[in-house]
Amino acid sequence: MSEELKKEEKKEQQDIQETVNAQTDTETDTEKEANEEAEKELSVEEQLEAAKKEIEELNDKLLRKIAEFDNYRKRTLKEKTELILNGGEKTIVTILPVIDDMERALKNMKNADDVNAVLEGVELIYKKFMDILGKQGVSVIETKDADFDVDVHEAIAQLPAPAEELKGKVMDCTLTGYKLNDKVIRHAQVVVGV
């Protein structure tokens, strides 16, 4: 019997040990769950703090970019305004010698007796002025013996053509037209043969 008692005792001890182990496992699992929940809560709080920090950094970057763009916009607006106001400075400076020549010519015309000398002086000034305009990209729209072209000519009158080959051609130019770098800045006013 003692063997049976020993077996029963052993079995009881095993049952007790299993019960203790089960309780310990349950307590351990409960502790683990509690720790995991605490870690999750801590992790959520940490995530929240990290997200807040990232939002602050992004807001700071956004404000800096907005300020940079505003400064760029103001600077380009100022440069554009200066360009518009002072853009013609180069052209005006190149024209000033022609004005000087005109002033001298006007002063000398009062005392001049020779009309041909005055005419020659005015022609020289005109040539000089046209050369300066040419260097600036201005060119005269040619009308002599030209076909009428609505892109560069403005018909102010139509006259019967004296010859068949003059129909649709420019017969006379009443106001010279000009181009600036191949862009028409003033149409030539012409009389067209019909």
Beta strands, then each sheet from edge to edge (+ up, - down):
strand 1: 138-140
strand 2: 153-159
strand 3: 170-175
strand 4: 178-180
strand 5: 183-186
strand 6: 188-193
sheet 1: 1+ 4- 5+
sheet 2: 2+ 6+ 3-
end
